Every structure is written in C-alpha cells, then in structure tokens.
Amino acid sequence: MTAASVSNAPAASPDAPAALAEVRDLVDAPMRAAVGRLAPSVRQVAAYHFGWVDADGLPRAANSGKAVRPALAVLAAQSVGSPAEVGIPGALAVELVHNFSLLHDDVMDRDEERRHRPTAWTVFGSSAAILAGDALLALAFEVLLDVDDAAGRAAQANLATATQELIIGQVEDLDFERRLDVGVDECLRMAGGKTAALMACAASIGAQLAAAPVEVVAALQAYGHELGLAFQLVDDLLGIWGATKTTGKPVGADLRARKKSLPVVAAMASGTSAGAELRTLYESGELHTEAADAIVSHAAHLVEAAGGRAWVSDEAERRLNAALAALDAGGLRPGPRDALADVARFVTARDR
C-alpha cells in the first residue's frame, strides 16, 4: 500500500476465502455443544452474544462473524498433514477466548452495538455480560482439557500465555486513554498483546495439537503475530475512515472516542504542524461522542496531513508480507499453506 493508494477511494475487498465458510460450518455444532455445558444463566447471555438467539432466547439466523481465528487453527493442523478435526479443540478455545475479550471490551468501552445488534451488556446488564465472558474463558481451557496428551498440554500453555498477553495489552490500551505521550513503538507493543498474541496462538495451536515440530509451530506463530499486527493496523484505519456499513460504527468513531490508535499516535509523533495541531485538539476536549461532524472531519484531515494514514497503511503491508514470508519458511503443505495466505490477504484488505 502506498500513500497514494490509501488517499483515493477504498479498494474493494477480495471475496472471502472458502476456508472461512468451511471452518465456520465445521465448528458450529461443536461450539454450540461446548457453550451448552455452561449454566443456563450465563449460557443465555453467551448464546445471544454469538448471535444464536434473540434477547428472549428464541433461535435466530446467526451472524457469528468471519471465524478467522478458528480457520487459522484448523488450517494449521491441516498444513502439517493432520485432518481438520485435530484442530477443532484449538479452534474452539481461541474463539472462546476472543469472545470473552469482546464481552468485556464492550462493557469497558460502553459500546452499544456489535455486528449491528445491541451488545450483550445493554440487554442483560454489565454484570451478566462480564460473568458470561468469564465463563467463556474458563470454558476455553476446559475444551483443551479434553485433549489429554502432551500436545493438549502444549496447546493449553500456548493459550494461557496468549490470554495473559491479551489482558496486558488491554490494560495498556486503557492506560493510553489518559496519556498524550504515547509512542509508536509502545502502541505497536500494545497491539502485539491485545490483538496479535491471540492471532499467533490461533495460527499455531492446531499444529501443536497435531504434534508438529517446534520449528514449524514457531513459523506459524510468527505468521499469526505479524498477521495480527497487520489486522490491527487496518482496523485502526477503519476506526477513522471506515464506512459505517463495514464497521457498524459512525465514520470517525475512534476520533470521537479520542482513542490513541496507531494513525493518531503516528501523526502526533510526526514532528509536523498537523501533528501538533492534532495533539492540541485531543487536549482541548472538543472531540467527544457528540462532537460536530466538522470537528471530527478536521481531526481526520490532520491525521492524514501528518502522515499517520500513510504510515499505518505502509506498515500494514509490511507486516502482511512478513506473515507470508513466515509461511514460506514453515515447510507447510501447499493447499493449507495457500489457504492461510488467502485468509491473511482477505482480513487485511477490508474496505477502508
């Protein structure tokens, strides 16, 4: 991505790889069965959050997202020569941890909509949503306990480390809200925990369950880490310039929330007059949820004028290329390896 390419109209995203739909269908029944283990009070909140039922508990046509992390886990198992079923416990575990984090994030950020539906906390209350998230986290490790061998224990350790890094990343993200001196490197480190850690786990846990060699698992972890960073970089672009139909949020939502996202941090650290003006605007308090569209639009202009948009776009491309290079170093089976590459290109080419 060049600076010129991101300043023009957004490029159309590629069609979703077939692997995403295939894995979503493959893990649907096991995921429902796993969530069915939960106590009824938290099971209802979780089922609503996953999109399986409405607020009254009645079944509905689910919209459970793209299943990117489960797809990585299943494809990782296949990439080392194992059947897809070997990766399913890992796929369930990483998706359960991901949704634990979403339930908690929605409460902390007071987000009222996810996937074009009211968030769980707005329907059932903050306490119920938090407890449902806690239940999903415990369930993630319970699912891996069903794999009672050395490979299962390695997968549990991988997930535990990734979850700790995710939580630390979230803590750092919250800390950034009260600071204006956030640097690019520490913002990337935060993204490495909040987003990339679980993506790296997802990309390697299926290979661990298949008892793949350590060096192959490491290559898949590197792929997932770099992909996670590229994913977050693109997500930060969408948080400012993404269309509402893509993000489910108003254009400029991250600016209204005064988030220290990567485009903003890069702009403020640019040493430009536009970056300095952006910092002053953040300090002034003029940006807020109900801020006039003109103020939000001006802030977006300042981010772009200071080079924040171009830097993030270029960095996303660099991280994507690093992810693809890690796949090439893994000695993986061609079919699943190509599918992993297709998933990486797809999730980093969302409309922006």
N, C-alpha and C positions, 0 to 999 in steps of 0.2 A: 504494500500500500504506500503510495506516495502522498505527499501533502496535497498535491493537485487532485488526486482521486477522491479524497475524502471531502473536499470542498465543493464538489459537484453533487448532483442528485445521487441518492443512495443506489448502489448496485443491487440487483435482485439476488436474493439468497438462492443457493442451489437447492434442488429438491432434496428432501430428507433421505438419507441412505436407507435402503430396505432393511438393513440390520436393526435400525431403531424400532421399527414397527414389529419386526420378528421377535426381538427380545422382549418388547413390551407385552406381546401376546404370550410369550413363553413364561414370563414371571408373574403374570396377573393372578392366576389361580394360587400359586404358592404364596404370593404376598397377601392375598385375602385370607388364606389359611393361617398364615403367621399372625396377622392382626386379629384374627378370630380367637387367638389364645388370650387376648387381653381381657381384663374385667369389663363388664358391659358399660360402665360409666365412661371409661376412657376410650373404649372401642368405638362408641358412637362419635366422639369428637374426632378420632383418627379417621374413621370411615368418611366423615364429612370432609375433612381436610384433603383426603385423597380423591374426593370427587365421586365416591361411590354412592352416597346417599345425600338427600337434601337435609335441611335443618330439622325436619320432622322425622328423619330416619327412613324415609321412603327411597327405594332404589331410583337411581337416575343414570343416564348415559354418562359414563365417566370421562373426564378430560384430565388424565393423570400426568400430563407433561410429556416430554420427549423421551424419557427413560435413558438419558445419556450415560449416567453412571452405571446402571445395570448393564447396558450394552457393552461398556468397556470391560466389565468384569467377565461377562460371558465370552466376548471376543478374545480376551486374554487367555482364557482356558483353551479355546479353540486354536489360538495361534501357536500353542505349544503341543498340539496334537491330541488334546482331550476332547471328549464330547461336550456340547454346550451345557448339559446337566451338571457337570462338575463345577461350573462357575456359578450356578444358581444361588447357593448359600451366600457367596460373596456379593452377588448382585443384590440380594435382599438386604444384606447387612448394610451395605453402603447407602442404599436408598432409604433405609430406615433412619440412619444417622443424618442423612441430608434433610429428611423431613422433620426430624427432631429440631434441627437448626432453623428450619423455616418457621415452624410453630413459635419458637422462642423469638426469632427475629421480628416476626410480625407484631408480637406483644411489645418488644423493646422499642421498635420504630413507630409503633401505633399505626401501622399500615392497615387500612380498612378493606383492601381488595387484593385478591391473589387469583390469577387465572380467571379474571372477570367475574369473580364471586366474592361475597363478603368473607373476610378472613374468619378463622375459627374463633378467635377471641371475641370478635364482635357479636358472634352468635351465642357462644356458650360462656363467655366471660374469660378474663385473663387467667385466673387460677386454673380453670379447667383446661385451657389451652396449654399452659405450662406443664401441668401434670400429664397431659396426653403426650407432649414432647418427651418428658422424662420416661414415660412408658415405652415409647418407640426406641429410645436409646438403649434401655435395658433389653428390649426385645432383639435388637440388632446383635448383641453378644449372645443371647440365648440361641438364636438361629445358628450361629457359628459353633456353639457347643454341641450341636447335633453332628458335627463333623469331628468325630472322636479319634483323631490321629495327629501325628506330628504336623502334617500340612494344615490341619484345622487350628492348631495352636499357633503356628506361624501367622495364619490369617488373623487370628484374634489379636496378636501383638501388633500387627500392621494397623488394624482398625483402631486399637486403643491409642497408638501414637498419633494417628491422623486426627482422631477426635480431640485429643489434647491440644494439638496444633490449631485445629479449627477454633477451639474455645479461646486460646490465647490470641489468635487473630481477631476474634470478635471483641475481646477486651481492648486490644489496641485500637480497633476501629472506633469504639466508644470513646476512648481517650482522645482520639483525633478531633472529636466534635468540639472540645473546649480549647483547642490549640490552633494557632495560625502559623506556627513554625515547623509544620510537618515537612520532612524532606522526601524527595522522590525515592531514595533507597529504602527508607523505613516504610514508606507506603507500599512499595513492592514486597517488602518482607511481610507486612501485614496481609497482603493479598495472597502471599505464599502460604500463610496459615489458614486464613479464612476460606479460601477457595481452592487453591492448588493442592493442599495436603490431602483432602478427601478425593480429589480427582486422581492424584497419584496412587492412592490406596485402591480406588476403583480399577485403575488400569493394571494393577499388579496382583490383586488379591485372587483373581481367577487362576493366574499362573501358579501362585503359591498353593492353591487348593489342588492343582494338578501336579504338585511336587516338581516344578520346573527348576533347573539350575539357578543358583543365586545370581549369576551374571545376567541371565535372561530376565529374572524378576527385576533386577536393578535397571535394565534398559527400559522396561515397561513403566517402572516408577518414574524414570526421567521423562519419558514421553508424557505421562499423566501430569507431572509437575509443570512442565513447560506449557502443555495444553491448558491447564488450569489458569496459569497466568495470562495466556492469550485470551481465554474466555473472559476473565475478569476485566482485562483491558477493553475488550469490545463491549462488555456490559456497562462499563463506565462511560463509554461513548454514547451508548443508548440512553443512559441516565440523563444525559443533557440534550442530545439531538434525536433520540429515537421517537418514532411516531407512536401515538397512543395505542393504535391497533396492534403494535408489536410489543410494547412494554406493559400495557394495561394501566399506565400512569400518564399524567399530563406531560407534555413536552417541557423539558427543563426541570423535571421533578427533583433531581439531585441538587440543582442550584437553589430551588425554593427551600430545600431542607438544609442548605448551607453545608453539604457534605464535602469533605476533603477527598474527593475522588481523584484518580490519577491525572485526568486532564487539568483539573483545578490546581493540584499540587505542582504539576509540571509548569503550568502557566505562572504561578506565584514565584517559582524558583528560577524563572527565565531571565531575570535581570532587565526586563523590558518595562517600558512605561505602562503598557497594557496590563502586565502582571502586577505592577504596583497599584494600579487603579483597582484591579480585581480584589487585591488584598484589602484595600480601603473600603470597598463595597461590602466585603464579608464582615469587616469590623463594624460597619455602620448599623447593621441590623435591618437594612432596607430589604434584604432578601428574607422572605418568610413564606409560609404556606399561602397566604392571601396576597402576596406581593403582586403588583401590577405586571401584566404581561410585558410591558415595555422595559421594566427593570430587569426581568429575567432574560429577555432577549438581549439586552445590553451586556449582561454578565456573560452570556454565551458568546457574544461577539468578542469580548475581552479575552476569554479563554482561547478562542481561535486566533486572535491577533497576536497573542503572546506565544503562540506555537504549541499550546497544550494539546490541541486536537491532532495536529500532525505528528507530534512526538508519540502520542499514545497509539495512533494508527500504525506508525512505523514499528514501534516496539511490539505490538500485537503480531505483526507479520514476522518479525524476527523470532519471537517465541514459537509461533506456529512452525517455522522452518526448523527450529531446534527440536521440536517434538517429532517431526517427521524424520529428522536425522537419527534420533534415538531409536525409532522403529527400525531403521535400516541397519542399525548396529546390533539388533537383537537376535538375528538369525531366525526369524519367525516364519511360519508357514505363509505362503503368498496370499491365499484367499483372505484369511482373517486379518493379515497384516494390511492388505489393501482396504479392507472394511474399516479398520482402525484409522487409517489415513483419511478415508472419506468422512468419517464422523468428525475428525479434527477440523477438516476444511469446512464442514457444514456448520458446526457450532461457532466458528469464528467468522462466518460470513453472513450473520444475521443482519437484516436491514438496519442501516444506521445513517 
